[in-house]
Amino acid sequence: MHVQYNCTKFVLHDCTDTMTCICKAYGINMIVFEKPKALTDVPMHYCPGCAHGIIHRLVAETIDALGIVGNTVGVVPVGCAVMAYDYFACDMVEAAHGRAPAVATGLKRAMPDRVIFTYQGDGDLASIGMAETVHSATRNENITVVFVNNAIYGMTGGQMAPTSLPGQVTQTSPYGRDIKTAGFPIRVSEMLATLDGPAYIERVAVNNVKNVRNAKKAIQKAFQNQLEGKGFSFIEVISTCPTNWGMTPSQAMKWVETDMIPYYPLGVYKDKYADVTGDIGNTGEVQ
Amino acid sequence: MAKVTFLTDLCKGCGLCVDACPKQILIIAKEKINAKGHSPAEMTDPSKCIGCAFCATMCPDCVITVEK
């Protein structure tokens, strides 16, 4: 891949990666990390330490890496990410609460040459929009769904979500989620993996640098699947809500590690096109 | 040498970069305040920076640019 735009000084040259770039020889710094071009300069409204910003950036980096910013339409949910249309530089559509996969289905069928992704939270996708999610998955619509699971309703002030853990204290479960009355959390990735339709389902987290990098790979694969016409790709990202969990951002990242990941194990749940002779991570086995 | 630039006015002072830094040279500058009203992150000793970009990877607000 040609990366000359990564140099801090614009010098016309050919380079294949940052290590062999001629700029190194002239002592010109290479940009190791900068804000992706698929994000606008609008400051994000999210609370301090909210992982939405990280996940937005991973999606934007994927759009940049595939060079599809002018060809992509995002569908945003109702929830904290409702303002995401301000933050992405591609075309965006605001869907009714939970109906993003239905809107994305229409967009993809009307414009099959465009890349369509939805970005939804757990209150949107796993609660009010469960029917749309399950049916677009079973129809194997050629769209990419990014599902942000933070085990709580963020925007409305911290009520219990379908994904809240047993015993988790929220505004509507002040003594902890009681499984006798509120039932068990829904593991959406596992549930969708039982369907024959979807092409790719993976659960990732963004609680540390290693998991963020794995999440980026998963999101890239989900977009790549769509470009190759493989069908419904679903990435569940375990996220945080420091404000409504009542924690500091770093405590929230630790809580993901100690409480959420044991309940929601990371890994690839379904990959229809996995190379069975390939590496273990792609054979559909859970890590 | 690695060079790290902070867009201080976008920083919300969440401290995720401070946790991620393997050299532990980032702090939240409690005595400073930015345009948003938060105490921003800053680097104490730029000469120790190895340019790993872990801080920028964990930053939710794209505050940090890393050159190497």
Interface residues (C-beta under 8 A of the other chain):
Chain A: T8 T18 N29 M30 I31 V32 F33 E34 K35 P36 L39 P43 M44 Y46 C47 P48 G49 C50 A51 H52 G53 I54 R57 N208 V209 V212 R213 P242 T248 P249 S250 M253
Chain B: A2 K3 L10 K12 G13 C14 G15 L16 V18 D19 A20 K36 H38 G51 A53 F54 A56 T57 M58 C59 P60 D61 C62 I64 T65 V66 E67 K68
